[in-house]
Amino acid sequence: AFAWAAGTVASGERWYAAGAGLALAATAAALLAWADAPAAATVGVMTLVSAGLLAPTARTRTGIAPPFAAAGIVTAFGTAVLGMASIAGMLSPGSWADVGQWGAAATMLWLGGTLACISVRYRIEAAEYLGGFAVLVAAWLALGAAEVSVTAPFAAFAGVYVALTAARWTAAGPGRRTGPAAGWIATVVFVGIPVVAALAARTPADVWVNALWAVGLALVAIAAGIVVRVRAYLFGGVAGLVAVSVWRSFFVLVEFWWVVLGVIGLVMLVIALTWERQQLVLRRTGSRMQEFFDDWQ
C-alpha cells in the first residue's frame, strides 16, 4: 500500500492510488485471517475499509477520489463475493471468511448502497440498477436467513424492484418509455406469484398465510395503481383479489349449491327482463371508463 502511494506521488498518475486502496483492503483481510476473527468482525472491518476508500468522493469528484472510489467498490464487491461463497459452502466452516447468510445479506446490502451512491455522485445510470439488484439479493438473503418459507415476500421485493427500475428508466431522459409491458411484468411478479401460491396451498395453515399475503399485496397493487395511474397495477390487483376470493370461497359455496343456483337464476331473469337497458348502461359505463383511463399508463 505504501509503495503504491509512493508511486502515485512520484509519477503523478492518480489511478495508481487505486492500487494503494486495494492493497490496504488486502492487508485488512490478511489481518482478519491471521486473527481468525469472527464473522461479524470480518463484515464490519471490510465494510469500514470500503467506506474509508469511498469517503473522499463525498467531498470531491476529482483528484484521487475516483481511484479510491473504484477501490472501495471492488472491496465491497469482493466482500459480497466472500459472503456468497460462504453460503455456497465453499469456505471452511467457522473461519474468518465464513460470514454466514446474515453476513452475506449485510455485505450485499452494502454493495448495493455503494453502487447507488456512486451512481448519484458520478451520474452512472447502470450503477443505480445494479445497486438496486444487489439490495434485492440482500433482501432475499435476509428472508432466507430468517427462514421465511412463504413465497410472497420474495415476489414482493422482486416486483418492487421491477417497478422502480421501469419508473427510473422512464424518468431518466426525455422520450424514454417502457410501455405497458413493464407494468404487467411487475404486476405478475408482485401479485401473480403470491396468488398462484395461495391457490396451490393445501394445508389450512398454508392456505391462510398465502391467501392473506396475496390479498394484502393485491390491495397494495390497487392502491399503487390509483396513486401512480398505472392500469396494469390496478387491474392486476383487482384480478388477483377476485381470483383468491372466488377460489377460496368455492368450497364454501359448493356446500350451499342450491342457494347459489337460486341466486344465479334470479340474476339471469333480471338480466333477461332488462336486457335493452343493461346494454345501454354497459355502453355508457364503457365510454366513461375509457375516458377515465385515457391518460393512464
C-alpha positions as CSV (number, residue, x, y, z in Angstrom):
1,A,0.0,0.0,0.0
2,F,2.8,2.4,0.9
3,A,4.6,1.5,-2.4
4,W,1.5,2.2,-4.5
5,A,1.0,5.5,-2.6
6,A,4.6,6.5,-3.2
7,G,4.3,5.6,-6.8
8,T,1.2,7.8,-7.1
9,V,3.0,10.8,-5.6
10,A,6.2,10.2,-7.7
11,S,4.6,9.6,-11.0
12,G,1.6,11.9,-10.7
13,E,-0.6,9.2,-12.0
14,R,-3.7,9.4,-9.8
15,W,-5.1,6.0,-10.8
16,Y,-2.1,4.3,-9.0
17,A,-4.0,5.3,-5.9
18,A,-6.5,2.6,-6.6
19,G,-3.7,0.0,-6.2
20,A,-2.9,1.6,-2.8
21,G,-6.5,1.2,-1.8
22,L,-6.8,-2.4,-2.9
23,A,-3.5,-3.2,-1.1
24,L,-4.9,-1.7,2.1
25,A,-8.1,-3.8,1.7
26,A,-5.9,-6.9,1.2
27,T,-3.9,-6.0,4.3
28,A,-7.1,-5.8,6.3
29,A,-8.2,-9.2,5.0
30,A,-4.9,-10.7,5.9
31,L,-5.0,-9.4,9.4
32,L,-8.6,-10.8,9.8
33,A,-7.3,-14.2,8.6
34,W,-4.3,-14.0,10.9
35,A,-6.5,-13.2,13.9
36,D,-9.1,-15.8,12.9
37,A,-11.7,-13.0,13.5
38,P,-15.4,-13.8,14.0
39,A,-17.8,-13.3,11.1
40,A,-19.2,-10.0,12.5
41,A,-15.7,-8.6,12.7
42,T,-15.0,-9.6,9.1
43,V,-18.1,-7.9,7.8
44,G,-17.6,-4.8,9.9
45,V,-13.9,-4.3,9.2
46,M,-14.2,-4.8,5.4
47,T,-17.2,-2.5,5.3
48,L,-15.3,0.2,7.2
49,V,-12.3,-0.2,4.8
50,S,-14.7,0.2,1.8
51,A,-16.4,3.2,3.4
52,G,-13.0,4.8,4.1
53,L,-12.0,4.4,0.5
54,L,-15.2,5.9,-0.7
55,A,-15.0,8.8,1.8
56,P,-13.1,11.3,-0.5
57,T,-15.9,11.0,-3.0
58,A,-18.2,12.8,-0.6
59,R,-16.1,16.0,-0.9
60,T,-14.9,16.0,-4.5
61,R,-15.2,14.1,-7.8
62,T,-11.6,14.9,-8.9
63,G,-8.1,14.1,-7.8
64,I,-7.7,10.7,-6.0
65,A,-11.4,10.4,-5.2
66,P,-12.3,8.4,-8.4
67,P,-9.4,5.9,-7.9
68,F,-10.2,5.4,-4.3
69,A,-14.0,5.1,-5.1
70,A,-13.1,2.3,-7.6
71,A,-11.0,0.5,-4.9
72,G,-13.9,0.9,-2.5
73,I,-16.4,-0.6,-4.9
74,V,-14.0,-3.5,-5.7
75,T,-13.6,-4.1,-1.9
76,A,-17.4,-4.1,-1.4
77,F,-17.8,-6.4,-4.3
78,G,-15.1,-8.8,-3.1
79,T,-16.7,-8.9,0.4
80,A,-20.1,-9.7,-1.2
81,V,-18.5,-12.5,-3.2
82,L,-17.0,-13.8,0.1
83,G,-20.5,-13.8,1.5
84,M,-21.9,-15.7,-1.4
85,A,-19.1,-18.2,-1.3
86,S,-19.9,-18.7,2.4
87,I,-23.5,-19.6,1.6
88,A,-22.4,-22.0,-1.1
89,G,-20.3,-23.9,1.4
90,M,-17.0,-23.1,-0.4
91,L,-15.3,-21.9,2.8
92,S,-14.1,-23.6,5.9
93,P,-17.0,-23.5,8.5
94,G,-16.2,-21.2,11.4
95,S,-13.3,-19.5,9.6
96,W,-12.9,-15.7,9.5
97,A,-14.4,-15.7,5.9
98,D,-17.4,-17.8,6.7
99,V,-19.8,-14.9,7.4
100,G,-23.0,-16.9,7.1
101,Q,-26.2,-15.9,5.5
102,W,-26.8,-12.8,7.6
103,G,-23.3,-11.6,6.9
104,A,-23.8,-12.2,3.2
105,A,-27.0,-10.2,3.3
106,A,-25.2,-7.3,5.0
107,T,-22.3,-7.3,2.5
108,M,-24.7,-7.4,-0.4
109,L,-26.7,-4.5,1.1
110,W,-23.5,-2.5,1.5
111,L,-22.6,-3.2,-2.1
112,G,-26.0,-2.0,-3.3
113,G,-25.6,1.1,-1.2
114,T,-22.2,1.9,-2.6
115,L,-23.3,1.4,-6.2
116,A,-26.3,3.7,-5.6
117,C,-24.1,6.4,-4.1
118,I,-21.7,6.2,-6.9
119,S,-24.5,6.4,-9.5
120,V,-25.7,9.6,-7.9
121,R,-22.3,11.1,-7.4
122,Y,-20.8,10.3,-10.8
123,R,-24.2,10.0,-12.7
124,I,-23.6,6.5,-13.8
125,E,-27.1,5.2,-14.5
126,A,-26.1,1.5,-14.8
127,A,-24.7,1.5,-11.3
128,E,-28.1,2.5,-10.0
129,Y,-29.8,-0.5,-11.5
130,L,-27.0,-2.8,-10.3
131,G,-27.2,-1.3,-6.9
132,G,-30.9,-1.9,-6.7
133,F,-30.4,-5.6,-7.8
134,A,-27.8,-6.0,-5.1
135,V,-30.3,-4.7,-2.5
136,L,-32.9,-7.1,-3.9
137,V,-30.5,-10.0,-3.4
138,A,-29.7,-8.8,0.1
139,A,-33.4,-8.8,0.9
140,W,-33.8,-12.3,-0.4
141,L,-30.8,-13.5,1.6
142,A,-32.2,-11.9,4.8
143,L,-35.5,-13.6,4.2
144,G,-33.7,-16.9,3.8
145,A,-31.7,-16.3,6.9
146,A,-34.9,-15.6,8.8
147,E,-36.2,-19.0,7.5
148,V,-39.2,-17.4,5.8
149,S,-41.0,-20.1,3.8
150,V,-43.7,-18.1,2.2
151,T,-43.1,-17.2,-1.4
152,A,-45.0,-13.8,-1.3
153,P,-42.3,-11.7,0.4
154,F,-39.6,-12.8,-2.1
155,A,-42.0,-12.0,-5.0
156,A,-43.0,-8.6,-3.4
157,F,-39.4,-7.4,-3.3
158,A,-38.8,-8.6,-6.9
159,G,-41.9,-6.8,-8.1
160,V,-41.0,-3.6,-6.4
161,Y,-37.5,-3.8,-8.0
162,V,-39.0,-4.2,-11.5
163,A,-41.5,-1.4,-11.0
164,L,-38.9,1.0,-9.6
165,T,-36.4,0.1,-12.4
166,A,-39.0,0.8,-15.0
167,A,-40.0,4.1,-13.4
168,R,-36.4,5.2,-13.1
169,W,-35.7,4.3,-16.7
170,T,-38.7,6.3,-17.9
171,A,-37.7,9.4,-15.8
172,A,-34.0,9.3,-16.7
173,G,-34.4,11.1,-20.0
174,P,-36.9,12.6,-22.4
175,G,-38.6,10.3,-24.9
176,R,-38.0,7.1,-22.8
177,R,-41.0,4.8,-22.4
178,T,-41.1,1.3,-21.2
179,G,-44.6,0.7,-22.5
180,P,-47.3,-1.3,-20.7
181,A,-45.1,-4.5,-20.7
182,A,-43.0,-3.3,-17.7
183,G,-46.1,-2.6,-15.6
184,W,-47.6,-6.0,-16.4
185,I,-44.3,-7.8,-15.6
186,A,-44.1,-6.1,-12.3
187,T,-47.7,-6.9,-11.5
188,V,-47.3,-10.6,-12.5
189,V,-44.3,-10.9,-10.2
190,F,-45.7,-8.8,-7.3
191,V,-49.3,-10.2,-7.4
192,G,-49.4,-13.1,-9.7
193,I,-46.8,-15.3,-8.0
194,P,-48.4,-14.9,-4.5
195,V,-51.8,-15.6,-6.0
196,V,-50.6,-18.8,-7.6
197,A,-49.1,-19.8,-4.3
198,A,-52.4,-19.1,-2.5
199,L,-54.4,-21.1,-5.0
200,A,-51.9,-24.0,-4.8
201,A,-51.8,-24.2,-1.0
202,R,-53.2,-27.3,0.5
203,T,-52.8,-27.4,4.3
204,P,-55.1,-25.0,6.3
205,A,-52.1,-23.1,7.7
206,D,-50.5,-22.6,4.3
207,V,-53.9,-21.6,2.8
208,W,-54.5,-18.8,5.3
209,V,-50.9,-17.4,5.3
210,N,-50.6,-17.4,1.5
211,A,-54.2,-16.1,1.0
212,L,-53.6,-13.2,3.4
213,W,-50.3,-12.3,1.7
214,A,-51.9,-12.5,-1.8
215,V,-54.9,-10.3,-0.7
216,G,-52.6,-7.8,1.0
217,L,-50.3,-7.5,-2.0
218,A,-53.3,-7.2,-4.3
219,L,-54.6,-4.3,-2.2
220,V,-51.2,-2.6,-2.3
221,A,-51.1,-3.0,-6.1
222,I,-54.6,-1.5,-6.4
223,A,-53.6,1.5,-4.2
224,A,-50.3,1.9,-6.2
225,G,-52.2,1.8,-9.5
226,I,-54.5,4.6,-8.3
227,V,-51.7,6.7,-7.0
228,V,-49.3,6.5,-9.9
229,R,-52.1,6.0,-12.5
230,V,-50.9,2.7,-14.0
231,R,-53.6,0.4,-15.3
232,A,-51.6,-2.8,-15.0
233,Y,-51.2,-2.3,-11.2
234,L,-54.9,-1.6,-10.8
235,F,-56.3,-4.3,-13.0
236,G,-53.7,-6.8,-11.9
237,G,-54.5,-6.2,-8.2
238,V,-58.3,-6.4,-8.8
239,A,-57.8,-9.7,-10.8
240,G,-55.6,-11.2,-8.0
241,L,-58.1,-10.1,-5.3
242,V,-61.0,-11.6,-7.2
243,A,-59.1,-14.9,-8.0
244,V,-58.2,-15.5,-4.4
245,S,-61.6,-14.6,-3.1
246,V,-63.5,-16.7,-5.6
247,W,-61.3,-19.7,-5.3
248,R,-61.2,-19.8,-1.6
249,S,-65.0,-19.2,-1.4
250,F,-65.7,-22.0,-3.9
251,F,-65.6,-24.8,-1.4
252,V,-68.0,-23.0,0.9
253,L,-70.4,-22.2,-1.9
254,V,-70.4,-25.9,-3.0
255,E,-72.0,-26.8,0.3
256,F,-74.8,-24.4,-0.4
257,W,-75.2,-25.1,-4.1
258,W,-79.0,-24.8,-4.1
259,V,-78.7,-21.2,-2.8
260,V,-76.1,-20.4,-5.5
261,L,-78.3,-21.8,-8.2
262,G,-81.2,-19.8,-7.0
263,V,-79.2,-16.6,-7.0
264,I,-77.8,-17.3,-10.5
265,G,-81.3,-18.0,-11.8
266,L,-82.7,-14.8,-10.3
267,V,-79.8,-12.7,-11.8
268,M,-80.4,-14.3,-15.2
269,L,-84.1,-13.5,-15.0
270,V,-83.4,-9.8,-14.1
271,I,-80.9,-9.5,-17.0
272,A,-83.4,-11.1,-19.5
273,L,-86.2,-8.7,-18.4
274,T,-84.0,-5.6,-18.6
275,W,-81.7,-6.6,-21.4
276,E,-82.0,-3.4,-23.5
277,R,-81.5,-1.2,-20.5
278,Q,-78.5,-3.2,-19.5
279,Q,-76.9,-2.8,-22.9
280,L,-77.3,1.0,-22.7
281,V,-75.8,1.0,-19.2
282,L,-72.9,-1.1,-20.3
283,R,-72.1,1.2,-23.3
284,R,-72.2,4.3,-21.1
285,T,-70.0,2.6,-18.5
286,G,-67.5,1.5,-21.1
287,S,-67.3,5.0,-22.5
288,R,-66.8,6.6,-19.1
289,M,-64.1,4.1,-18.2
290,Q,-62.3,4.7,-21.5
291,E,-62.3,8.4,-20.8
292,F,-61.2,7.9,-17.2
293,F,-58.3,5.6,-18.1
294,D,-57.3,7.5,-21.2
295,D,-54.3,9.3,-19.6
296,W,-53.2,6.3,-17.6
297,Q,-50.1,4.4,-18.5
